[in-house]
Amino acid sequence: MLNGVTGAAEVPTVAVNSSRIGDLEFENQDLPVIFTWIMGNADGILGVAGFDDQRIDVDFKKDRVSVLASSGRRPHYSL
């Protein structure tokens, strides 16, 4: 069962030998096949499952998403 912001559905999975996102490398995972109507017609998604020791930074001004190793400290935000 895949649960998203705009809905939920039973979806097939595909076996992935390895994938790399930023500094992270994942091996031997069964990942869901995403149908665009489930995720508000997005081309893809980045979920947070498996990012236990990582930090995800989203910079909307620079149109950039970074996945980095976490220092374990809360980030400092300035407005």
C-alpha positions in Angstrom: 0.0 0.0 0.0 1.4 3.4 -1.0 0.2 6.3 1.0 0.6 9.8 -0.4 -0.6 13.3 0.4 -3.3 13.1 -2.3 -4.4 9.5 -1.9 -3.5 5.9 -1.3 -3.4 2.8 -3.6 -2.0 -0.7 -3.8 0.9 -0.5 -6.3 3.3 -3.0 -7.8 7.0 -2.9 -6.8 10.2 -3.4 -8.7 13.5 -4.9 -7.4 16.3 -2.3 -7.6 19.9 -3.6 -7.2 21.3 -0.2 -6.2 20.5 3.5 -6.3 22.4 6.6 -5.3 21.0 9.8 -4.0 23.5 12.4 -3.0 26.0 10.8 -0.5 23.6 7.9 0.0 23.7 4.5 -1.7 20.9 2.0 -1.3 21.2 -1.7 -2.3 18.7 -4.5 -2.9 15.4 -2.7 -2.4 11.9 -3.3 -3.5 10.5 0.1 -4.5 7.0 1.1 -5.4 5.9 1.9 -8.9 4.4 5.4 -8.7 1.4 6.4 -10.8 1.2 10.1 -11.4 -2.4 10.4 -10.4 -1.6 9.2 -6.9 1.0 11.9 -6.3 -0.9 14.9 -7.8 0.6 14.3 -11.3 4.2 14.8 -10.1 6.9 13.2 -12.3 8.4 11.5 -9.2 8.8 11.7 -5.5 11.5 11.5 -2.9 10.2 9.8 0.3 11.8 9.9 3.7 11.9 6.2 4.4 15.4 5.0 4.8 16.9 8.4 5.6 17.4 7.7 9.3 20.9 9.3 9.5 20.6 11.8 6.7 19.4 15.4 6.2 17.3 16.5 3.3 17.7 20.2 2.4 15.3 21.9 0.0 16.3 25.3 -1.4 13.3 26.6 -3.4 15.2 29.8 -4.5 18.0 27.7 -6.1 15.6 24.9 -7.2 17.8 22.3 -5.4 17.3 19.3 -3.2 20.3 17.9 -1.3 20.6 14.7 0.7 23.5 14.8 3.1 24.8 12.9 6.1 23.2 14.3 9.3 25.3 15.8 12.0 22.6 15.0 14.5 22.1 18.7 15.3 19.0 20.8 14.4 19.7 23.2 11.5 19.9 27.0 12.2 17.3 28.9 10.2 17.4 32.6 9.5 14.5 34.4 8.0 
